[in-house]
Amino acid sequence: MTGSGVSAHVGTPAPAATTDPEWPTGRGSRAAVVAQFGESRAALVERALRTGDPLADAVVEEIHRGGADVRTHLDHGIRHGLASLTDPPPAVAALLADAERLPPGADPAVLDAGPTASFTSPTIVRILSLSAGALLRTYESPSIAVLLATTGRLVEAAPRRLDETGRWLLTAALPGGLHPGAPGYVATLQVRMLHAHMRRLARTRGYDERTHGVPINQVDLARTWMDFTLVSLRAEESLGFGMTSSELAEVYRFWAVLAHLLGIDLDLVGGITDHAQAARVDALLQAVTGPLGTQSRVLATALVEAMAQRLDELLRIPRPIGRKLIEYLGRRFHGDAVADDLGLRPSLILEVATNLTAVVVRARRRIRRRDPEAWERARLANLAATLDLLGAPEQDALYEVHRPEPGPVAG
């Protein structure tokens, strides 16, 4: 199997479903998880499958009871802090108080610097690892695919979802981006609230919790966290843009703060500083993800097409070539079994070219690392390119209005 992703083979039978009503039937069986990972880890993921984001979910309920006033308090508090509010709604106050504190063990310096090592790779490489790496694996999850179908965002919203995810991620990673009130902090809490609104909307539209667990539950959130860390970073490594152990630890420490802001239980992802630790947790999450389904293939096709369009716009790569490139990279990053199930075609020419390019990139990075000034100049150039790419958006992102779709909140 090619590629360095940790995705489980798709198409193999899932463990027999349990009859325990507390365990979602589409998530394998508790007995199988106990046998592989032990009772304590099974109890952890059982709780995670039944838990959304209590703090954000409570705010959504306040919004639906209190309307515009609650939303105004929330928006102002996200941008200007809890202390700026007079008599805030209780759930809004609880969410902001939690978001404004650092998680246990976090280094305040992470807020100032951000994941500096992330900018040692060109922006286009990060975009490729985000799309063909992180997002493609996110869409392998049947619960995520079903949720997007249930809320009406399966295919038609794919280009916008790609752009908005990239904008959020790049904004959050900017130096100082996660300080309360900074653009990355604001965007991250807005993404968190969008998740909460989608969770409520899915429940009003017949999302099957007995099969998949709570919509956007803690397993789904933690697995997506792995997509943006372990999967994405390994994707970049496979292209020659690897990091040192200290650089990886820095990036994972940054993502621990981001996990806290996104409402992800740090019992699932806290304390991770390298790929080996991340892979062990990811194996547990994969064991309760469920087999890839038809909607995942539809999502993958839509993502490939959306990314081919962006490559045309950004680099003037013709769409047919861009489509082949994203399909090949998906195969490289996730392996042949997953790629076959997603309908991603191989390309021997691209494989040879990418392997040769990766060798050259690794050699150049080794040489450049020997000159700290040259290394820093390259990093700052990549940071400047990211800022230029972000620019001014053509329209507000859906997460900026805390809604699953434009217009009034459904449900």
C-alpha positions in Angstrom: 0.0 0.0 0.0 1.4 3.4 -1.0 1.2 6.6 1.1 1.8 7.2 4.8 -1.7 7.8 6.0 -3.1 5.7 8.9 -6.6 5.1 7.4 -7.9 1.6 7.9 -8.6 -0.5 4.9 -12.1 0.2 3.7 -14.3 -2.4 2.2 -13.4 -5.0 5.0 -16.4 -6.1 7.1 -17.0 -4.0 10.2 -17.1 -5.8 13.6 -20.5 -7.2 14.4 -22.8 -4.5 15.8 -23.7 -4.8 19.4 -27.2 -4.9 20.7 -26.4 -2.6 23.6 -28.6 0.5 23.0 -25.8 2.7 24.5 -23.4 1.8 21.7 -24.3 3.1 18.1 -24.9 0.1 15.8 -22.9 1.6 12.9 -19.7 2.0 15.1 -18.6 -1.6 15.4 -19.0 -3.3 18.8 -18.0 -2.5 22.3 -16.6 -6.0 22.8 -14.3 -5.6 19.8 -13.0 -2.3 21.1 -12.4 -3.8 24.6 -10.6 -6.7 23.1 -8.2 -4.5 21.1 -7.8 -1.4 23.4 -9.0 -2.4 26.9 -12.0 -1.5 29.0 -10.9 2.1 29.9 -10.5 3.1 26.3 -13.8 1.5 25.3 -15.5 3.5 28.1 -13.8 6.7 26.8 -15.0 6.3 23.2 -18.5 5.1 24.4 -18.9 8.4 26.2 -17.4 10.3 23.3 -19.9 8.7 20.8 -22.8 9.9 23.0 -21.4 13.5 23.6 -21.5 16.5 21.4 -20.2 19.8 22.7 -22.2 20.6 25.9 -21.1 24.2 26.2 -21.7 25.2 22.6 -24.9 23.1 22.4 -26.3 25.0 25.5 -25.6 28.3 23.7 -27.5 27.1 20.6 -30.5 26.3 22.8 -30.2 29.8 24.4 -30.2 31.3 20.9 -33.4 29.4 20.0 -35.1 30.6 23.2 -33.8 34.1 23.3 -33.2 35.0 19.7 -31.2 38.0 18.5 -30.2 39.3 22.0 -28.4 36.1 22.8 -26.7 36.1 19.4 -25.6 39.7 19.9 -24.0 38.8 23.3 -22.3 35.8 21.8 -20.8 37.7 18.8 -19.6 40.6 20.9 -18.2 38.3 23.6 -16.3 36.2 21.0 -14.7 39.4 19.6 -14.2 41.5 22.7 -14.2 39.0 25.6 -16.5 37.9 28.4 -15.5 40.9 30.5 -16.9 43.3 27.9 -20.5 41.9 28.4 -23.1 43.2 30.9 -25.3 40.5 32.2 -24.6 37.9 29.5 -26.8 34.8 29.1 -25.6 32.0 31.3 -24.6 29.6 28.5 -22.8 32.3 26.6 -20.9 33.3 29.7 -19.9 29.6 30.4 -18.7 29.1 26.8 -16.6 32.2 26.8 -15.1 31.6 30.3 -13.9 28.2 29.2 -12.6 29.4 25.8 -10.6 32.3 27.3 -8.6 30.0 29.6 -5.7 28.0 28.4 -6.1 24.2 28.7 -4.0 22.5 31.4 -0.3 22.2 30.5 -0.5 24.6 27.6 2.4 27.0 27.0 1.2 30.7 26.7 4.0 31.2 24.1 2.0 29.0 21.7 -0.5 31.8 21.4 2.1 34.3 20.4 4.1 32.3 17.9 1.5 29.9 16.5 2.8 26.7 14.8 5.9 28.4 13.3 7.1 25.1 11.8 3.9 24.9 9.7 5.2 27.8 7.6 8.3 25.9 6.6 6.2 24.4 3.9 4.9 26.5 0.9 1.2 27.5 1.2 0.3 25.4 -1.8 1.7 22.3 -0.1 -0.4 23.0 2.9 -3.5 23.4 0.7 -2.8 20.0 -1.0 -2.3 18.3 2.4 -5.5 19.9 3.6 -7.6 18.8 0.6 -6.2 15.5 -0.6 -5.0 14.7 2.9 -7.2 16.0 5.8 -10.5 16.7 4.1 -10.6 13.6 2.0 -10.1 11.4 5.1 -12.7 13.4 7.0 -15.2 12.5 4.3 -14.4 8.8 4.6 -16.4 8.9 7.9 -19.9 7.7 7.2 -21.3 9.7 10.1 -19.8 13.0 8.7 -21.0 12.1 5.1 -24.5 11.3 6.4 -24.6 14.5 8.4 -23.7 16.6 5.4 -26.3 14.9 3.3 -28.9 15.4 6.1 -28.2 19.1 6.4 -28.1 19.7 2.7 -24.4 20.3 2.3 -23.3 17.1 0.6 -22.2 18.2 -2.9 -23.4 21.6 -3.8 -21.5 23.2 -0.9 -18.2 21.4 -1.5 -16.2 24.3 -3.1 -17.3 26.7 -0.4 -16.6 24.2 2.3 -13.1 23.7 0.9 -12.4 27.4 0.8 -13.8 28.1 4.3 -12.0 25.3 5.9 -8.7 26.5 4.4 -9.4 30.1 5.4 -10.2 29.1 9.0 -7.1 26.9 9.3 -4.6 29.3 7.8 -6.1 32.2 9.9 -5.9 30.2 13.1 -2.2 29.3 12.4 -1.0 32.9 12.0 1.2 34.3 14.8 -1.0 35.5 17.7 -4.0 34.1 15.9 -5.5 32.3 19.0 -5.3 35.1 21.4 -8.8 35.9 22.6 -10.4 38.3 20.1 -7.7 37.6 17.4 -9.0 36.6 14.0 -8.0 32.9 14.4 -9.7 32.7 17.9 -12.8 34.4 16.5 -13.0 32.1 13.5 -12.4 29.0 15.6 -15.2 29.7 18.0 -17.4 30.5 15.0 -16.6 27.1 13.5 -17.4 25.6 16.9 -20.8 27.3 17.0 -21.5 26.2 13.4 -20.9 22.6 14.5 -23.4 23.1 17.3 -26.1 24.5 15.0 -25.5 21.7 12.5 -25.8 19.2 15.4 -29.2 20.6 16.3 -30.3 20.9 12.7 -29.4 17.3 12.0 -31.6 16.1 14.9 -34.6 18.0 13.4 -34.1 16.2 10.1 -34.0 12.6 11.2 -30.3 12.0 11.7 -30.0 8.4 13.0 -28.3 8.6 16.3 -28.9 4.9 17.1 -26.6 4.1 14.1 -24.0 6.9 14.2 -24.1 8.3 17.7 -24.7 12.0 18.4 -24.2 14.2 15.4 -20.6 15.6 15.2 -19.8 13.7 18.4 -16.5 13.8 20.2 -15.2 10.8 18.2 -16.0 12.7 15.0 -14.4 15.9 16.3 -11.2 14.1 17.6 -10.9 12.1 14.3 -11.1 15.3 12.3 -8.4 16.8 14.6 -6.3 13.8 13.6 -7.0 14.6 9.9 -5.6 18.1 10.3 -2.6 17.0 12.4 -1.4 13.4 11.9 -2.8 12.8 8.4 -2.0 16.3 7.0 1.5 16.3 8.4 2.3 12.9 7.1 1.0 13.9 3.7 3.4 16.8 3.7 6.2 14.5 4.7 5.5 12.2 1.8 6.1 15.2 -0.5 9.4 15.9 1.1 8.3 18.6 3.6 9.0 16.7 6.8 9.7 18.3 10.2 12.1 17.6 13.1 10.8 16.0 16.3 10.9 19.4 18.1 9.0 21.1 15.2 6.3 18.4 15.3 6.0 18.8 19.1 5.4 22.5 18.6 2.7 21.9 16.0 0.9 19.4 18.2 1.1 21.7 21.2 -0.5 24.4 19.1 -3.2 22.0 18.0 -4.0 21.0 21.7 -5.0 24.7 22.3 -7.0 24.6 19.1 -8.7 21.4 20.3 -9.7 23.1 23.5 -11.2 26.1 21.5 -13.1 23.7 19.2 -14.7 21.9 22.2 -12.8 18.6 21.8 -12.3 16.5 24.9 -8.6 16.6 25.8 -9.0 13.1 27.3 -9.0 12.0 23.7 -6.3 14.2 22.1 -4.4 15.9 24.9 -0.7 15.3 25.6 0.1 14.3 22.0 3.5 15.5 20.9 4.5 13.1 18.1 3.1 10.9 15.3 3.5 7.7 17.3 1.3 8.9 20.1 -1.2 10.4 17.6 -1.3 7.1 15.6 -2.2 5.1 18.7 -5.2 7.4 19.5 -6.1 7.5 15.8 -6.3 3.7 15.7 -8.9 3.8 18.5 -10.9 6.4 16.7 -10.7 4.5 13.4 -12.0 1.4 15.1 -15.3 3.1 15.9 -15.7 5.2 12.7 -17.5 2.6 10.6 -17.1 1.5 7.0 -17.0 3.9 4.1 -20.3 4.3 2.3 -21.7 5.7 -0.9 -22.0 9.3 0.4 -18.3 9.3 1.2 -17.6 8.5 -2.5 -19.9 11.3 -3.6 -18.1 13.7 -1.2 -14.7 12.6 -2.5 -15.7 13.2 -6.1 -17.0 16.7 -5.2 -13.8 17.6 -3.3 -11.6 16.5 -6.2 -13.6 18.6 -8.6 -13.6 21.6 -6.3 -9.8 21.3 -5.7 -9.2 21.0 -9.5 -11.0 24.3 -9.9 -8.9 26.0 -7.2 -5.7 24.7 -8.8 -6.8 26.2 -12.1 -7.4 29.5 -10.4 -4.3 29.6 -8.2 -1.7 28.0 -10.5 -3.3 27.9 -13.9 -3.2 24.1 -13.9 -5.9 22.9 -16.4 -8.7 21.1 -14.6 -8.2 17.7 -16.1 -4.6 17.7 -14.9 -5.5 19.1 -11.5 -8.2 16.4 -11.1 -5.6 13.7 -11.9 -3.2 15.3 -9.4 -5.7 15.4 -6.5 -6.8 11.8 -7.2 -3.2 10.6 -7.3 -2.3 12.5 -4.1 -5.3 11.0 -2.4 -4.0 7.6 -3.3 -0.5 8.5 -2.1 -1.7 9.9 1.2 -4.3 7.3 2.1 -3.3 4.1 0.4 -4.6 1.9 -2.4 -7.5 0.3 -0.5 -9.1 3.5 0.5 -8.4 5.1 -2.9 -10.0 2.3 -4.7 -13.2 2.6 -2.6 -13.3 6.3 -3.2 -12.8 5.9 -6.9 -9.4 7.7 -7.0 -7.5 6.7 -10.1 -3.7 6.0 -10.0 -1.1 7.7 -12.2 2.3 6.1 -12.8 3.6 9.3 -14.3 2.6 11.4 -11.3 4.0 8.8 -8.9 7.4 8.8 -10.5 7.4 12.6 -10.8 6.3 13.1 -7.2 8.8 10.6 -5.8 11.7 12.3 -7.7 10.5 15.8 -6.5 10.2 14.6 -2.9 13.8 13.5 -3.0 14.9 16.9 -4.3 12.8 18.7 -1.7 14.2 16.7 1.2 17.8 17.4 0.1 17.1 21.1 -0.3 15.5 21.3 3.1 18.5 19.6 4.7 20.8 22.1 3.1 18.7 25.1 4.0 18.3 24.0 7.6 22.1 24.4 8.0 21.7 28.1 7.4 19.3 29.5 10.1 19.0 32.8 8.4 18.1 31.2 5.0 15.7 28.9 6.8 14.0 31.8 8.5 13.8 33.9 5.3 12.0 31.0 3.6 9.6 30.6 6.5 8.8 34.3 6.5 8.2 34.2 2.7 5.7 31.3 3.2 4.0 33.3 5.9 3.8 36.4 3.7 2.3 34.2 0.9 -0.3 32.9 3.3 -1.3 36.4 4.3 -1.5 37.4 0.6 -3.7 34.4 -0.2 -6.1 35.1 2.7 -6.7 38.7 1.6 -10.3 39.8 1.8 -12.9 37.1 1.3 -15.6 37.6 -1.4 -18.4 36.7 1.1 -18.8 35.9 4.8 -18.0 32.3 5.7 -21.0 30.2 7.0 -19.1 29.9 10.3 -19.0 33.7 10.6 -22.7 33.8 11.0 -22.9 30.6 13.2 -25.3 28.9 10.8 -25.4 25.7 8.8 -26.9 27.5 5.9 -27.4 31.2 4.9 -30.6 32.6 6.3 -32.5 32.0 9.5 -31.3 29.1 11.7 -33.3 26.1 10.8 -35.2 24.0 13.3 
